[in-house]
C-alpha cells in the first residue's frame, strides 16, 4: 500500500482562519476553570510578562512617584450583574488643566483583548518613558520633551481585566471579556452584523451596543475627554490602521488624507515602510462590525482614530495563541517594546504637526451619542494633583440619560403647546367668521 501523501502546507496566515482555529482550540464553557496547557502550546513567559495585578500595582507606584505629571482614575461600571473596573492614567507634562484648549488630547487603550499581553506591557513602558525618561536604545529622547508640553495623554493600560485573568488562568486563546463578549464588537456602528464566516466564540457582540461595562466606560471616557487622536492597541500582526473596519474603504475627503499621511510618516520614519497601512476592513482580509475605532470616527467625530497592531508570529501554530500574539523571548520582547514606544513618540509629533488649529479647539458636535444601559457605579481618584485636574471631565452616564429624557420631555411639551395654541387659534377664527356672517 502506497504511503499517503503528506498534507499540503498551510495557507498564508489569515486572521479570519486563525480566529476559527483559535475557537476550536478553546471550545468550552466561558466560565471553565484553568485547563492544563498541552506540551505543544507555549505557556506565558512569566519572566517577561507581569501578572495583571502586578502590572497595575507597578503603574500605581509610578503614578505615586510622579504626582507632577501623572494622575490616575479608577472607574467602575456594572450592567445586569456583571461589573468591571478600569484604571485611567493621565499624563499632563506641565501641570496645566486638561481643559487647556491649546493642547492636543490623545487617548490610548491597551489590552482590549485578553490574550494580547504584550500590549499592556507596552503601556507600562510608554508611561515610564513619558515620566522617568527610560531610554530607547540609540534614540535621543530629549528632542521630544518640547512636544510633550503640548499634549495631554490618557492611557488605559488594561481595558479587559477580566479577560486577561481568564488568559492567565490558562485560557490562552481567549480574547473576550469576563462574560464572553468581544469588546471590539460591542460598539454601535454596524453592530451585530455577521459575516458568512461569523464565529460566535471569537466575535460575540453582546446583547446590544454597549451592553458591556468596559465598553460603557470607554465610551464615557471618549465623550468626556474628547480626544483628537485615539489609538486602540492590539497584536496579531504589524499594521497601522485607520477607519473603516466594517467596510473595505477609507473615509472620503481631507480628514482621511490627513490620517493616512500621519500613518505613512510613522511607517516610513520608524518601520522603514514595513507595516501595513490602510483601513482595517481593507487590509486585514475580513470585515469587523461594531468596532471602537469606527464608532469614534463616525459618531464621536474624533479627527484621528487609529488601530495599531504591534506584533504577530505568522509561523506559530494556530492553536499556540500565546506565541502567536506575544513575543516569547527577551530579545524580541525588548525590540517590540522599544520600536513601538518610538512609534508613539513619532505619532505624537506627527499629530501635533498635522492637526489643524480648528480641530484642536473643537472636534464638532456631539449630539449623536447612543444611550446605554448600566451605570457608572464609582469613580475614585488614586492620586490628586489639585483642583479638578485629576477628575474625569463631563457628566456621568446617568446624567447623560437624564439629559436625553429631558430633551424628549421638552420637545413633547413644545409640540403639545403648539397643538393647543393652533386649536385655540382655529376656534377664534371660526367664531370671528360666524360673527361676521351674523
BAMI-783451 format. One line per 10 residues: number of its first residue (from 1); for each residue x, y, z of N, C-alpha, C. Coordinates in steps of 0.1 Angstrom, whole numbers, plus 2048, in hexadecimal, padded with zeros to 3 digits. Layout:
BEGIN
NUM = X/Y/Z/X/Y/Z/X/Y/Z | ...
//
This chain:
BEGIN
1 = 809/7F4/800/800/800/800/809/80C/800 | 806/815/7F7/80F/821/7F5/80D/82A/801 | 818/830/806/816/83A/811/80D/846/80D | 806/84A/816/7FD/856/813/805/862/811 | 800/86B/808/807/877/805/807/880/811 | 812/887/813/813/890/81F/809/89B/81D | 804/8A0/828/7FA/8AB/827/7FF/8B7/821 | 7F7/8BF/81A/7FC/8CB/813/800/8D5/81D | 809/8DE/81A/80E/8E8/823/802/8F1/827 | 802/8F7/833/7F7/900/837/7F7/90C/82E
11 = 7EB/912/82C/7EA/91E/824/7F0/929/82B | 7F2/934/824/7F7/940/82B/7EE/944/836 | 7F5/94A/840/7ED/94E/84C/7E2/958/849 | 7D6/954/84D/7CB/95D/84C/7C5/95E/85A | 7C2/96A/85E/7BD/96C/86C/7B0/966/86D | 7A8/965/862/79B/95E/864/79D/94F/866 | 7A6/949/85E/7A8/93B/860/7AE/938/86E | 7B7/941/872/7BD/940/87F/7B1/940/88A | 7A8/949/888/79D/94B/891/795/93E/893 | 793/937/887/78B/92B/887/793/920/88E
21 = 7A0/91F/88C/7A8/915/892/7A9/918/8A1 | 7AA/924/8A5/7AB/927/8B3/79E/923/8BA | 793/925/8B4/787/921/8BA/787/912/8BD | 78B/90A/8B3/78B/8FC/8B6/795/8F8/8C1 | 79F/900/8C2/7A9/8FD/8CC/7A4/8FF/8DB | 79A/908/8DC/796/90B/8E9/787/909/8EC | 781/901/8E4/773/8FE/8E6/770/8F9/8F4 | 765/8FE/8F9/761/8FA/907/759/905/90D | 755/903/919/74E/90D/921/756/919/923 | 751/926/921/758/932/924/75D/933/932
31 = 756/92C/93B/759/92D/949/762/921/94D | 767/91A/944/76F/90E/948/77C/912/94F | 780/909/958/78C/90B/960/798/909/957 | 7A4/90D/95C/7B0/90C/955/7B3/8FE/951 | 7B6/8FC/944/7B9/8EF/93F/7C8/8ED/93E | 7CB/8E0/93D/7DA/8DD/93C/7DE/8E0/92E | 7E9/8E7/92D/7EE/8EC/920/7F6/8E0/919 | 7F2/8DC/90D/7F9/8D1/906/808/8D5/904 | 810/8CA/903/81E/8CC/902/822/8D3/8F5 | 81A/8D2/8EB/81D/8D9/8DE/819/8E8/8DE
41 = 813/8ED/8E9/80F/8FA/8EA/818/902/8F2 | 81C/90E/8EE/825/916/8F6/81E/91D/901 | 823/91B/90D/81D/921/919/821/930/91A | 81A/937/923/81E/945/925/82C/946/92A | 834/94F/925/842/950/929/842/959/936 | 842/953/941/841/95A/94E/84D/963/951 | 858/960/94B/864/969/94D/863/976/945 | 85A/976/93B/858/982/933/84C/989/936 | 841/982/939/834/988/93A/82F/988/949 | 82C/994/94E/828/996/95B/819/991/95C
51 = 816/98A/968/808/988/96A/800/995/96A | 7F3/994/967/7EB/9A0/965/7EB/9A9/972 | 7EA/9A2/97D/7E9/9AA/98A/7F7/9B1/98C | 802/9AA/989/80F/9B0/98B/811/9BC/982 | 80D/9BA/975/80F/9C5/96B/807/9D1/970 | 7FB/9D0/974/7F3/9DB/978/7F8/9E1/985 | 7FE/9D9/98E/804/9DF/99A/810/9E7/997 | 818/9E2/98D/824/9EA/989/820/9F7/982 | 814/9F7/97B/810/A04/976/80B/A0D/981 | 804/A08/98B/800/A10/996/80D/A16/99D
61 = 817/A0E/99F/823/A13/9A5/82A/A1E/99D | 829/A1D/98F/82F/A27/986/827/A34/988 | 81A/A33/988/812/A3F/98A/815/A46/997 | 817/A3E/9A2/81A/A44/9AF/828/A4B/9AF | 831/A46/9A7/83F/A4C/9A7/83F/A58/99E | 835/A5A/996/835/A65/98C/828/A6E/98D | 825/A73/999/819/A7A/99A/818/A87/992 | 824/A8C/98E/823/A99/986/81F/A97/978 | 820/A8A/973/81C/A88/965/811/A7D/963 | 80F/A75/96D/806/A69/96C/7FB/A6A/976
71 = 7EF/A67/972/7E3/A64/97B/7DD/A57/976 | 7D5/A51/97F/7CE/A45/97C/7C0/A45/981 | 7B7/A41/978/7A9/A3F/97C/7A6/A30/97C | 79E/A2B/985/799/A1E/985/78A/A1F/983 | 785/A19/978/777/A1A/973/771/A0C/974 | 766/A0B/97A/75F/9FE/97B/751/A00/975 | 74D/9F6/96E/73F/9F6/967/739/9E8/969 | 72C/9E7/968/725/9DB/969/719/9DB/960 | 715/9CF/95B/709/9CD/953/704/9BF/954 | 6F8/9BD/959/6F2/9B0/95A/6FA/9A6/961
81 = 700/9A9/96D/707/9A0/975/715/99E/972 | 71A/9A5/968/728/9A4/964/72F/9B1/966 | 73A/9B2/96D/741/9BE/970/74F/9BE/96B | 754/9CA/968/762/9CB/963/768/9D7/96A | 775/9D7/96B/77D/9E2/971/789/9E5/967 | 78B/9F2/966/795/9F6/95C/79E/A01/962 | 7AB/A01/960/7B4/A0B/964/7B6/A14/958 | 7B6/A22/95A/7B9/A2B/94F/7C3/A35/954 | 7CF/A34/94E/7DA/A3D/952/7DB/A49/949 | 7DC/A55/94F/7DD/A61/947/7EB/A67/948
91 = 7F2/A69/93D/7FF/A70/93D/7FC/A7E/938 | 801/A88/940/800/A96/93D/80D/A9D/941 | 815/AA0/937/823/AA3/939/826/AAF/942 | 81E/AB9/941/822/AC6/948/817/ACB/951 | 80F/AC1/957/806/AC5/961/7FA/ACE/95D | 7F9/AD0/950/7EE/AD8/94C/7E1/AD0/94C | 7D6/AD7/94D/7C9/ACF/94E/7C6/AC8/940 | 7BF/ABD/941/7BC/AB5/936/7B3/ABD/92C | 7AC/AC7/931/7A3/ACF/929/7AA/AD9/920 | 7B7/ADA/921/7BF/AE3/919/7BD/AE0/90A
101 = 7B6/AE9/903/7B2/AE6/8F6/7BE/AE6/8EC | 7CA/AEA/8F0/7D5/AEB/8E7/7DC/ADE/8E6 | 7D8/AD4/8EE/7DF/AC7/8EE/7D9/ABD/8E5 | 7E1/AB4/8E0/7DC/AA8/8D9/7D9/A9D/8E3 | 7CD/A98/8E2/7C8/A8E/8EC/7C9/A80/8E5 | 7D0/A77/8EC/7D2/A69/8E6/7CD/A5F/8F0 | 7C5/A55/8EA/7C0/A4A/8F2/7C5/A3D/8ED | 7CC/A35/8F6/7D2/A29/8F2/7CC/A1D/8FA | 7C7/A13/8F3/7C2/A07/8FA/7C9/9FB/8F7 | 7CD/9F3/901/7D5/9E7/900/7CD/9DC/906
111 = 7D0/9CF/902/7CA/9C4/908/7BB/9C2/907 | 7B6/9C6/8FB/7A7/9C4/8F9/7A4/9B5/8F7 | 7AE/9AE/8F2/7AC/99F/8F0/7B6/998/8FA | 7B0/98F/902/7B8/98A/90D/7C5/983/90A | 7C5/97C/8FE/7D1/974/8FB/7DC/97C/8F6 | 7DB/989/8F4/7E5/992/8EE/7ED/998/8F9 | 7F4/991/901/7FB/996/90D/805/9A0/90A | 80C/99F/8FE/816/9A9/8FB/812/9B7/8FA | 805/9B9/8F8/800/9C7/8F6/800/9CE/904 | 7FD/9C8/90F/7FD/9CE/91C/80B/9D0/920
121 = 815/9C7/91D/823/9CA/920/828/9D6/918 | 823/9D8/90C/826/9E4/905/821/9F1/90C | 815/9F0/911/80F/9FB/918/818/9FF/924 | 81C/9F6/92C/825/9F9/937/832/9FF/933 | 838/9F9/929/845/9FF/924/844/A0D/91F | 839/A10/918/836/A1D/913/835/A27/91E | 82E/A23/929/82C/A2C/934/83A/A2F/93B | 842/A25/93B/850/A27/941/858/A31/938 | 857/A30/92B/85E/A39/923/859/A47/924 | 84C/A49/925/846/A56/927/84A/A5D/934
131 = 84B/A55/93E/84D/A5B/94C/85C/A5A/951 | 861/A4E/951/86E/A4B/956/879/A4A/94C | 876/A4D/940/87F/A4E/935/887/A42/933 | 881/A36/934/888/A2A/930/88C/A2A/922 | 898/A26/91F/89E/A28/911/899/A1E/907 | 899/A22/8FB/897/A19/8F0/8A5/A18/8E9 | 8AA/A0C/8E7/8B7/A0A/8E2/8BA/A12/8D5 | 8C4/A1A/8D5/8C8/A22/8CA/8C0/A2E/8C7 | 8B7/A32/8D0/8AE/A3D/8CD/8B0/A48/8D7 | 8B1/A54/8D3/8B2/A60/8DC/8A4/A65/8DE
141 = 89F/A63/8EA/891/A66/8ED/890/A75/8F1 | 89B/A7C/8F3/89A/A8A/8F7/893/A92/8EC | 894/A8E/8E0/88D/A96/8D5/87E/A95/8D6 | 879/A8C/8DD/86A/A8A/8DF/864/A92/8EB | 86D/A97/8F3/869/A9E/8FF/85F/AAA/8FC | 863/AB2/8F2/85B/ABD/8EF/84D/AB9/8EA | 84D/AAE/8E2/841/AA9/8DD/837/AA5/8E8 | 83C/A9F/8F2/833/A9A/8FD/82D/AA5/905 | 833/AB1/904/82C/ABD/90B/81F/AC1/905 | 81D/ABD/8F8/811/AC0/8F1/806/AB5/8F1
151 = 808/AAB/8F9/800/A9F/8F9/7F9/A9C/906 | 7ED/A97/906/7E7/A90/912/7E4/A82/90D | 7E9/A78/914/7E8/A6A/910/7E1/A62/91A | 7D6/A5C/917/7D0/A52/920/7D3/A44/91B | 7D7/A3C/924/7DB/A2E/921/7D2/A24/929 | 7CB/A1B/922/7C4/A10/929/7CD/A04/927 | 7D5/A00/931/7DF/9F5/92F/7D9/9E7/92E | 7CD/9E5/933/7C8/9D8/932/7B8/9D9/932 | 7B3/9DA/926/7A5/9DC/924/79D/9D0/929 | 7A2/9C4/926/79A/9B8/928/7A1/9B0/934
161 = 79F/9B4/940/7A6/9AE/94B/7A0/9A0/94D | 793/99E/94D/78E/991/94F/792/987/944 | 793/98B/938/797/983/92D/7A6/97F/92F | 7AE/989/933/7BC/986/936/7BD/97B/941 | 7B5/97C/94B/7B5/972/955/7B2/964/950 | 7A9/963/947/7A6/956/941/7B2/950/93A | 7B9/959/933/7C5/954/92B/7D0/950/935 | 7D2/957/940/7DC/954/94A/7D8/947/951 | 7CB/943/951/7C7/937/957/7C8/92B/94E | 7CD/92D/941/7CF/922/938/7C7/923/92B
171 = 7BE/92B/92A/7B6/92D/91D/7BE/936/914 | 7C9/931/90E/7D2/939/907/7CD/93F/8FA | 7C2/939/8F5/7BD/93E/8E8/7B1/948/8EA | 7AD/94B/8F6/7A1/952/8F8/7A4/961/8F6 | 79B/968/8EE/79D/976/8EC/791/97E/8F3 | 787/977/8F8/77B/97E/8FC/77C/983/90A | 771/989/90F/771/98E/91D/76C/983/926 | 769/987/932/765/97D/93C/758/976/93A | 750/97B/931/744/973/92F/742/970/920 | 74E/96F/919/74E/969/90C/74B/972/900
181 = 74C/97F/902/749/989/8F7/756/98F/8F2 | 757/990/8E5/763/997/8DF/760/9A6/8E0 | 769/9AC/8E8/767/9BB/8EA/768/9C3/8DE | 770/9BE/8D4/771/9C5/8C7/767/9C2/8BD | 75C/9BC/8C2/750/9BA/8B9/743/9C0/8C1 | 745/9C7/8CC/73A/9CB/8D4/736/9D9/8D3 | 73C/9E0/8C9/739/9EE/8C6/72E/9EF/8BB | 728/9FB/8BA/71B/9FB/8B3/71C/9FD/8A3 | 728/A00/89E/728/A02/88F/728/9F4/889 | 71D/9F1/881/71C/9E4/87A/71C/9D9/884
191 = 717/9DB/890/717/9D1/89B/70E/9C5/897 | 713/9B9/89A/70C/9AD/899/70B/9A7/88C | 711/9AD/882/711/9A7/874/71B/99B/874 | 717/991/86E/71F/984/86E/723/981/860 | 730/97F/85E/735/97A/851/731/96B/84F | 733/966/843/730/958/840/738/94E/849 | 745/953/84C/74D/94A/854/74E/94F/863 | 743/955/867/742/95A/875/744/94F/87F | 74C/952/889/750/948/893/74B/94E/8A1 | 741/949/8A7/73C/94F/8B3/746/94E/8BF
201 = 74E/944/8BF/758/944/8CA/762/94F/8C9 | 766/953/8BD/770/95E/8BB/769/96B/8BB | 75D/96D/8B5/758/97A/8B2/74A/97D/8B9 | 747/976/8C3/73A/979/8CA/739/988/8CD | 72F/98F/8C7/72E/99D/8C8/726/9A2/8D5 | 721/998/8DD/719/99B/8E8/70A/99C/8E5 | 702/99F/8EE/6F3/99F/8EC/6EE/9AC/8E6 | 6F7/9B7/8E6/6F3/9C4/8E1/700/9CC/8E0 | 700/9D7/8D8/70B/9E0/8D9/70D/9E5/8E7 | 71A/9E5/8EB/71D/9EA/8F9/717/9E2/904
211 = 714/9D5/901/70F/9CD/90C/71A/9CA/917 | 727/9CC/913/732/9C8/91C/737/9D4/924 | 739/9D3/931/73E/9DE/939/74B/9E4/934 | 754/9DB/92F/761/9E0/929/75E/9EA/91E | 755/9E6/915/752/9EF/909/74C/9FC/90E | 743/9FB/918/73C/A06/91E/747/A10/923 | 750/A0B/92B/75A/A14/931/762/A1B/926 | 766/A13/91B/76E/A19/911/766/A23/909 | 75A/A21/907/752/A2B/900/750/A37/908 | 74E/A36/915/74D/A42/91E/75A/A49/91E
221 = 765/A42/91F/772/A48/91F/775/A50/912 | 772/A4A/907/774/A51/8FA/76B/A5D/8F8 | 75F/A5C/8FE/756/A67/8FD/75A/A73/906 | 75E/A70/912/762/A7B/91B/76F/A81/918 | 779/A79/913/786/A7D/910/787/A84/902 | 77F/A7F/8F9/77F/A84/8EB/78D/A84/8E5 | 793/A79/8E3/7A0/A79/8DE/7A1/A7D/8CF | 7AD/A82/8CB/7B0/A85/8BD/7B5/A79/8B6 | 7BD/A71/8BE/7C3/A64/8B9/7BF/A59/8C2 | 7BB/A4E/8BC/7B7/A42/8C4/7BF/A36/8BE
231 = 7C5/A2E/8C6/7CC/A22/8C1/7C7/A16/8C9 | 7C1/A0C/8C3/7BE/9FF/8C9/7C9/9F5/8C5 | 7D0/9F0/8CF/7DC/9E9/8CD/7D9/9DA/8CE | 7DD/9D2/8C4/7DB/9C4/8C3/7E8/9BD/8BF | 7E7/9AF/8BF/7F2/9A7/8B9/7EC/99C/8B1 | 7F4/996/8A8/7EF/98C/89E/7F6/98E/891 | 7FB/99A/88E/802/99D/882/809/9AB/885 | 810/9B0/87B/816/9BD/87C/80F/9C6/872 | 807/9D0/877/7FF/9D9/86E/7FC/9E6/875 | 7F9/9F0/86C/7F4/9FD/871/7E7/9FF/869
241 = 7DC/9FE/870/7CF/9FE/86A/7C7/A0B/86D | 7BF/A0F/864/7B6/A1A/865/7A8/A15/862 | 79D/A1D/864/790/A18/860/790/A15/851 | 787/A0C/84D/77D/A05/854/781/9F6/856 | 77A/9F0/860/77B/9E2/863/76F/9DA/85D | 764/9E1/85C/758/9DA/858/755/9DB/849 | 75E/9E1/841/75D/9E1/833/76B/9E3/82D | 76C/9DF/821/779/9DE/81A/77C/9EC/813 | 77D/9F6/81C/780/A03/816/785/A0C/822 | 78B/A17/81E/78E/A22/828/785/A2D/826
251 = 783/A36/830/77A/A42/82F/77F/A4B/823 | 775/A53/81F/778/A5C/814/77D/A69/819 | 784/A71/810/787/A7F/813/794/A81/81A | 796/A8E/81E/7A3/A92/824/7A6/A8B/831 | 79D/A89/83A/7A0/A82/847/7A6/A74/844 | 7A1/A6D/83A/7A7/A60/837/7B5/A61/832 | 7B8/A6B/82A/7C5/A6D/825/7CF/A71/830 | 7CA/A79/83A/7D3/A7C/845/7D6/A70/84E | 7CC/A67/850/7CF/A5B/858/7D9/A52/851 | 7D7/A50/844/7E0/A48/83C/7EE/A4E/83C
261 = 7EF/A5B/83B/7FC/A61/83B/804/A5F/848 | 7FC/A60/853/803/A5E/860/808/A4F/861 | 7FF/A46/85D/803/A38/85E/80F/A35/855 | 80F/A3A/849/819/A37/83F/827/A3D/844 | 826/A49/84B/832/A4F/850/838/A47/85C | 82F/A42/865/833/A39/870/839/A2D/86A | 833/A27/860/838/A1A/85A/846/A1D/854 | 847/A28/84D/854/A2A/846/85F/A2D/850 | 85C/A36/85A/866/A3A/863/86B/A2F/86D | 861/A27/870/865/A1D/87B/865/A0F/877
271 = 85E/A0B/86C/85E/9FD/868/863/9FB/85A | 869/A05/854/86E/A04/846/864/9FE/83C | 858/A03/83E/84C/A00/835/849/9F1/836 | 84B/9EA/841/849/9DC/841/83B/9D8/847 | 834/9E2/84D/827/9DF/852/81C/9E1/848 | 811/9D9/849/805/9DB/841/7FF/9E9/846 | 7FB/9F1/83C/7F4/9FD/83F/7E7/9FE/836 | 7DC/A02/83D/7D0/A03/835/7C4/A00/83F | 7B8/9FD/839/7AD/9FA/841/7AE/9EC/846 | 7A8/9EA/852/7A8/9DD/858/7A0/9D3/84F
281 = 795/9D7/84B/78C/9CF/842/793/9CB/835 | 79B/9D4/830/7A1/9D2/823/7AE/9CA/824 | 7B6/9CB/82F/7C3/9C6/82F/7C4/9B8/837 | 7BB/9B6/840/7BC/9AA/848/7B7/99E/840 | 7AD/9A0/838/7A7/995/830/799/990/834 | 794/997/83E/786/994/842/780/9A1/848 | 773/9A2/849/76C/9AE/84E/769/9AB/85D | 76A/9B6/865/767/9B5/873/75C/9BF/876 | 751/9BB/87D/746/9C4/880/745/9C7/88E | 741/9D4/891/740/9D8/89F/74D/9DB/8A6
291 = 757/9E0/89F/764/9E2/8A5/765/9F0/8AB | 76E/9F2/8B4/770/9FE/8BB/775/A09/8B1 | 77E/A06/8A9/784/A10/8A0/77A/A16/896 | 771/A0E/891/767/A13/888/75D/A1C/88F | 75A/A18/89B/750/A21/8A3/756/A2E/8A6 | 763/A2E/8AA/769/A3B/8AE/76B/A44/8A2 | 76C/A3E/896/76D/A47/88A/75F/A4C/886 | 756/A43/884/749/A46/87F/740/A4E/889 | 740/A4A/895/736/A4F/89F/73D/A5A/8A8 | 749/A56/8AE/74F/A5F/8B7/757/A6A/8B0
301 = 759/A69/8A3/760/A73/89A/76E/A76/89F | 775/A6B/8A4/783/A6C/8A7/78A/A6E/89A | 793/A79/899/799/A7B/88C/7A2/A70/887 | 7A9/A69/890/7B3/A5F/88C/7B2/A53/895 | 7A9/A4A/892/7A8/A3D/89A/7AF/A32/892 | 7B8/A2B/899/7C1/A21/893/7C0/A14/89B | 7C4/A09/894/7C6/9FC/89A/7D5/9F8/897 | 7DD/9F6/8A1/7EA/9F1/89F/7EB/9E2/8A2 | 7F0/9DB/899/7F3/9CC/89C/803/9CB/89D | 807/9C7/8A9/816/9C9/8AC/81E/9BD/8AB
311 = 818/9B1/8AA/820/9A5/8A9/818/999/8A4 | 81E/990/89C/818/984/899/822/97A/894 | 821/96E/898/82A/963/894/822/95A/88A | 825/95C/87D/81E/955/872/822/947/871 | 82D/943/877/832/935/877/82C/92D/882 | 826/933/88C/820/92C/897/815/923/893 | 813/918/89A/807/910/897/7FB/917/89B | 7F0/915/894/7E3/91C/897/7DD/919/8A5 | 7E2/90E/8AB/7DD/90C/8B9/7E7/910/8C3 | 7F2/916/8BF/7FC/91B/8C8/7FB/92A/8CA
321 = 7F0/92D/8D1/7EB/93B/8D1/7F5/945/8D8 | 7FB/940/8E3/804/94A/8EA/810/94D/8E0 | 815/944/8DA/820/946/8D1/81C/94E/8C4 | 810/94C/8C0/80B/953/8B4/809/962/8B7 | 805/966/8C3/802/973/8C6/80C/97B/8CE | 816/974/8D3/81F/97A/8DD/82D/975/8DA | 837/97E/8DB/845/979/8DA/848/970/8E6 | 850/965/8E4/853/95B/8EE/862/95B/8F2 | 86A/964/8EC/878/965/8F1/87B/973/8F4 | 885/975/8FC/888/983/901/88D/98C/8F5
331 = 895/987/8EC/899/990/8E1/88E/995/8D9 | 885/98C/8D5/879/991/8CE/870/99A/8D6 | 86E/996/8E2/866/99E/8EC/86B/9AC/8EC | 878/9AE/8EF/87E/9BB/8F0/87D/9C3/8E3 | 87F/9BC/8D8/87F/9C2/8CB/871/9C8/8C8 | 866/9C0/8CB/859/9C4/8C9/855/9D0/8D2 | 859/9D0/8DF/856/9DA/8E8/85D/9E7/8E3 | 86A/9E7/8E0/871/9F3/8DD/86C/9F8/8CF | 869/9F0/8C6/865/9F4/8B9/858/9FB/8B9 | 84E/9F6/8C1/841/9FC/8C2/840/A08/8CB
341 = 848/A08/8D5/849/A14/8DD/84E/A20/8D5 | 858/A1D/8CC/85C/A27/8C3/852/A2B/8B9 | 84A/A21/8B4/83F/A24/8AB/835/A2E/8B1 | 832/A2C/8BE/829/A35/8C5/82F/A43/8C6 | 83B/A45/8C9/841/A52/8C9/841/A59/8BC | 843/A51/8B1/842/A57/8A4/834/A5B/8A1 | 82A/A52/8A5/81C/A55/8A3/819/A63/8AA | 81D/A65/8B6/81B/A71/8BD/820/A7D/8B5 | 82C/A7C/8B0/832/A86/8A8/82A/A89/89B | 827/A7E/894/81F/A80/888/811/A86/88A
351 = 80B/A81/895/7FE/A86/898/7FE/A95/89B | 808/A99/8A3/809/AA7/8A7/80C/AB0/89A | 814/AAA/891/817/AB2/885/80B/AB2/87B | 803/AA8/87B/7F9/AA6/870/7EC/AAB/873 | 7E7/AAA/880/7DA/AAE/883/7D8/ABD/881 | 7CE/AC1/87A/7CB/ACF/878/7C7/AD6/886 | 7C9/AE3/887/7C7/AE9/894/7B8/AE8/897 | 7AF/AE9/88E/7A1/AE8/891/79D/ADB/897 | 7A4/AD0/893/7A0/AC3/899/7A5/AC2/8A7 | 7B0/AC9/8AB/7B5/AC9/8B8/7AB/ACF/8C2
361 = 7A5/ADA/8BD/79B/AE1/8C6/78E/AD9/8C7 | 789/AD4/8BC/77C/ACD/8BD/77C/AC2/8B2 | 776/AB7/8B6/774/AAB/8AD/766/AAB/8A7 | 75E/AB5/8A9/751/AB4/8A3/746/AB0/8AD | 73A/AAF/8A7/72E/AAC/8B0/72F/A9E/8B6 | 729/A9D/8C1/729/A8F/8C8/71A/A8C/8CB | 712/A8D/8C1/704/A8B/8C3/6FF/A7D/8BF | 709/A74/8BB/705/A67/8B6/708/A5C/8C0 | 70A/A5F/8CC/70D/A54/8D6/702/A4B/8D8 | 705/A3E/8D9/6FA/A34/8DB/6F8/A32/8E9
371 = 6EC/A33/8EF/6E9/A30/8FD/6EC/A21/8FF | 6F1/A1E/90B/6F5/A11/90F/6EF/A0C/91C | 6EE/9FF/91E/6EA/9FA/92A/6F5/9FA/935 | 6F2/9F6/941/6FC/9F5/94B/6FF/A02/951 | 709/A03/95A/70C/A0F/960/71B/A0F/965 | 720/A1B/966/72E/A1C/96C/72B/A1C/97B | 730/A11/981/72E/A10/990/736/A19/998 | 743/A1B/994/74C/A22/99D/758/A27/994 | 75C/A33/998/768/A39/992/770/A3F/99D | 77C/A3A/99F/785/A3E/9AA/792/A43/9A4
381 = 799/A4B/9AC/7A6/A50/9A9/7B0/A4A/9B1 | 7BA/A43/9AB/7C5/A3D/9B2/7D1/A47/9B4 | 7D1/A52/9AD/7DB/A5C/9AF/7D5/A6A/9AB | 7D6/A74/9B4/7D0/A81/9B1/7DC/A8B/9AF | 7DA/A94/9A6/7E4/A9E/9A3/7DF/AAC/9A5 | 7D3/AAD/9AB/7CE/ABA/9AE/7C2/ABD/9A4 | 7B8/AC4/9AA/7AC/AC8/9A2/7A5/ABD/99C | 7A1/ABF/990/799/AB5/988/7A2/AAE/97E | 7AF/AB0/97F/7B8/AAB/974/7B7/A9C/973 | 7B5/A95/97E/7B6/A86/97D/7A9/A80/97A
391 = 79E/A87/979/791/A81/978/78D/A7F/969 | 786/A74/967/781/A73/959/777/A7E/956 | 778/A84/94B/76F/A8F/948/762/A8A/943 | 758/A93/944/74B/A90/93F/741/A8A/949 | 735/A88/945/72B/A82/94E/72C/A73/94D | 727/A6C/957/728/A5D/957/71C/A58/94E | 71C/A4B/94D/712/A45/943/704/A48/947 | 701/A48/954/6F3/A4A/959/6EF/A58/955 | 6F7/A62/957/6F4/A70/953/6F2/A71/944 | 6FA/A6A/93C/6F8/A6B/92E/6EA/A65/92A
401 = 6E6/A5A/930/6D9/A55/92D/6CE/A5F/931 | 6CF/A65/93D/6C6/A6F/942/6C4/A7A/938 | 6D0/A7F/933/6D0/A8A/929/6C8/A85/91D | 6CA/A79/918/6C3/A74/90D/6B4/A74/90F | 6B0/A6F/91B/6A1/A6E/91E/69C/A7C/920 | 6A4/A86/925/69F/A93/927/69D/A9A/919 | 6A6/A98/910/6A4/A9D/903/697/A98/8FC | 695/A8B/8FE/689/A85/8F8/67C/A8B/8FF | 67D/A8D/90C/672/A93/913/66F/AA1/90E | 679/AA9/90C/678/AB7/908/672/AB7/8FA
411 = 677/AAE/8F1/672/AAD/8E4/663/AAA/8E3 | 65F/AA0/8EB/651/A9C/8EC/648/AA7/8F1 | 64D/AAE/8FB/646/AB9/901/644/AC4/8F7 | 64E/AC7/8EF/64D/AD1/8E5/643/ACE/8DB | 643/AC1/8D7/639/ABC/8CC/62B/ABE/8D2 | 629/ABA/8DE/61C/ABB/8E4/617/AC9/8E5 | 620/AD2/8E9/61C/AE0/8EA/619/AE6/8DC | 621/AE1/8D2/61F/AE6/8C4/611/AE1/8BF | 60D/AD5/8C2/600/AD0/8BE/5F5/AD7/8C5 | 5F7/ADA/8D2/5ED/AE0/8DA/5EB/AEE/8D5
421 = 5F6/AF6/8D2/5F5/B03/8CD/5EE/B03/8BF | 5F1/AF9/8B7/5EB/AF9/8AA/5DC/AF6/8AB | 5D8/AEE/8B4/5CA/AEB/8B6/5C3/AF8/8BB | 5C9/AFF/8C4/5C2/B0C/8C9/5C1/B16/8BD | 5CC/B17/8B5/5CC/B20/8AA/5C1/B1C/8A0 | 5BF/B0F/89D/5B5/B0B/894/5A7/B0E/89A | 5A5/B0C/8A7/598/B0F/8AD/594/B1E/8AC | 59E/B26/8AF/59C/B34/8AF/599/B39/8A0 | 5A0/B33/897/59D/B36/889/58F/B32/885 | 58B/B27/889/57D/B22/886/573/B2B/88D
431 = 575/B2F/899/56C/B38/8A0/56B/B45/899 | 576/B4B/894/577/B57/88D/56F/B57/880 | 571/B4B/879/569/B49/86D/55A/B49/86F | 556/B42/87A/548/B41/87D/542/B4E/880 | 549/B56/888/544/B63/88B/543/B6D/87F | 54D/B6C/876/54C/B74/86A/540/B70/861 | 53D/B63/861/532/B5E/859/525/B63/85F | 524/B62/86D/518/B67/874/516/B76/871
//
